[in-house]
């Protein structure tokens, strides 16, 4: 590089010149005036390693420029230092430059900086960020010296990758090697436990935190505890951790508001929501979405509209996809589909999440044609459908009266081209759609093509066979599921029993029903008993059905006794039918249909006096039914 004599004339030598200019660059960078720093840099007649180190670190948020300066440094044969490598590797880490980061790693090895704790720590961080945790761990193990910052880098990377077991194992290793953790360490550990809802492990960490006095001395750790208990849905733990922090230092207001809302504790959530604003804390996306989800679950449209007003006031209607999606979902679940559509149409930009929310709302309200139309709109606007989109559309088509085999095939082709055919939710929806159209063999083909079907996939296949009267095939799938070590749940057993019911497999139904509790620890509920009672009634085993009905958890269930009484009429069983009629009348004396069914039963078994008495009682209770009236409304 040429040196101009007039530029250097006022300095005793070149080193003084470079030193002064480096001071200027450093001052500009510290004051966040990068343009002035670059102006000084480009006008310098002479530069050294410190000059490039300063300007590269200043261009941290301009990764292409920082790498260009690093390359220029090499062309000028200005030797890198540990600071140079640390800064450049950090730039590659932040920008996700994998290839460039690997090239810098080669130069680190070449110039013997691999064992430097700062350069080694930066490389560990880089490889953790790009997902190569194995390489990062090898580098970490090879470092001759490891400070706490390097340990924390590993913990942060494992936390971000969701490797909770490795994260906790690494923390144990710190203890074995005598490394004392700090507040940053526990923040990463608690965040990892929060992401995986590991309540027990988090409580153990809290014990260590309390012993070290970090709750009182480190507000970030204290707030991390609030966030941890909130994520785990532990109200008591979240509240206690929250109350231990001085009010002015609490940054976890929104976490606690969200956990109260998620657990339907509305009064406390609203109280805290109000207090936090009095203390000058701004509501976040998390607390607002928590309230909107609560409104969706409880169908509380009045509170939902109030929260919508807060959203508009705070500007989240345009700035947060999560809030927009929650608003669309809230209005849909509260049966105000027009408002749901209005929110969608006012979006500054239509996103996949918001389209999925509107699609779910439309499906929830039975607007099947609108669901299909929205799917087409998404495709036209270039929004690539995901597994939620396909599952919702297929479900809507499968329950539609006008659903066709062709429509299911078209969506199947689209899912295949999108690479989502093997997704469990999409596969189950396709299996369901085909089985509803009567093409259960296609459902079976999809099921067989799945590399590792989960419990939901097995259940969908069993349900498809049950729907098409193929109970034995469904039981074979259930057996295969058990042999693979996949635990069936209540829905799985209900589908299997339904298949037995539709096919008349009495003995097989008994075995499945008995094995639920004895072999699989699944306690039959009202639906299982109802299905089994119906199976026995269809087979004419009315005494057995009555005995089972008396064992049912809802033995005061009118529906099951009514089913038993109908079967007694079909099979002319006077003994069981008489008891069923008496129980039925006692269970629901205010229902005229019950009295009519009992009266008709006695008439059919030629006990006309009993039939007449029941009708007289019904008349006396003013429970007459107008003959010929229908509850069906006809549109004119």
Protein Blocks (a to p, Z undefined) as FASTA:
>chain_A
ZZdfklmmmpmblmlmmmmmmmmmmmmmmnopaklmmmmmmmpcbdcfklmmmmmmmmmm
mmmlmmmmmmmmmmnopacdfklmmmmmmmmmmnopaklmmmmmmmmmmnopmmpmklmm
mmmmmmmmnopamlmmmmmmmpmbdcfklmmmmmmmmmmnopaklmmmmmmmmmmnopac
dfklmmmmmmmmmmnopaklmmmmmmmmmmnommmmmmklmmmmmmmmmmnopaklmmmm
mmmpcfklpcklmmmmmmmmmnopaklmmmmmmmmmmnopacdfklmmmmmmmmmmnopa
klmmmmmmmmmmnopmmmpmklmmmmmmmmmmnopaklmmmmmmmpmbdcfklmmmmmmm
mmmnopaklmmmmmmmmmmnopacdfklmmmmmmmmmmpmkbcfklmmmmmmmmmmnopm
mpmklmmmmmmmmmmnopamlmmmmmmmpmbacfklmmmmmmmmmmnopaklmmmmmmmm
mmnopacdfklmmmmmmmmmmnopaklmmmmmmmmmmmnopacdfklmmmmmmmmmmnop
amlmmmmmmmpmblmbfklmmmmmmmmmmnopaklmmmmmmmmmmmmmmbmklmmmmmmm
mmmnopaklmmmmmmmmmmnopaccehiafbdcdZZ
